[in-house]
Amino acid sequence: MNAKSAQTFSGAVMTSEGMAYKGAVFSPVIDKCEGCSRIRDFEGHAYCSSYSAPQAKWSLGDCNFATHVRAAQASQAKVNPLKASKRAAKGGR
């Protein structure tokens, strides 16, 4: 266990449900979490340092805490056809 992990979960204990830390029960990370910098080891298991139930964060799409996933870029901005025709008439782009 590295020093960062020890600082992150100091005072945590293992229970039958998972790791208990500050009143919350943490579940181990899932395969989609691999590569995230928020993963910390505790007693041989990997846990997310930001969220107690990683499977729930991934259930509706990408986890917003994931450091290894880039947000999808927005599609091109919609162009108002009226403004576009006026720009074209002026000789603009």
N, C-alpha and C positions, 0 to 999 in steps of 0.2 A: 504494500500500500504506500503510495507516495504522500508527501507532506500535505499537498493540496486536498487529497481525499480525507486525510485525518482531520484537517481543519473543517472541512465541509460537513461531515457527519459526526462531529465529536458529541458524545452523549447518546448516540443511537444504540438501540438494542434490537436483536432479532426476536421476532415472535412467530407464531404459527401462521399468521396472515402475511407477514413480510417484515420489512425493516420499520420499526417505529422510531420516529424522530420528531420531537417537539409537538406531539399530539397527533401527528399524521402517520398513516401507514403507507409506506412507499412500496410500489410493485417494481420488479426488475424491468429493465428496458427490453424492447422488442427488437427484431431484426432491422426494422426501418431506422432505428436510432443509431445504428453502427456508423461511426465516423463523426458523431457530434462531439463537440468539445465540452459539453455539459455533463457527460457521463463520468461518474465517480465509482470507484470500487469500494465495497464494504463487505468484509468477510467472504471474499471470493465471488461475490455477485456484483453485477453492474446496475447502478441506479442513476436516475436523472436527478441532478442537483436543483433543477428548477420546478419540476412537476412530479407529483406523487403517483400519477397513473398514466404512464406514457401511452399505453394502448388506447386510452380515451382521446388523447390529443391527435392521434393519427386516424381515428375512426371516420372523421369527416373530411379527410384530405391531409395535406401536409401540416406538420406540427409548426406552430408559429415560433417555438423556442429553438427549433433545429438550426444549428450553425452550419451544417453541411448541405443544406438545401437552399437553393436560390429561388426567390419569388419569380413567378412567371412574368415576363414582360408584358405590359398591356399592349393590345393591338394598336394599330395606327389610330391617331385621333380622328374622330369623325369630322368631316368637312361639311359646313353649311353650304348647300348648292347655290343659294342666292348670293351669299358673300363671295363665293368662288367665282361666280359669273361677273360680279362687279369688279373683282380684282383683275380678272382676265381682260375686261373691257378697258381698264385703266392701263393695261400693259404690265401689271404686276405678275408675280409668280402664280 
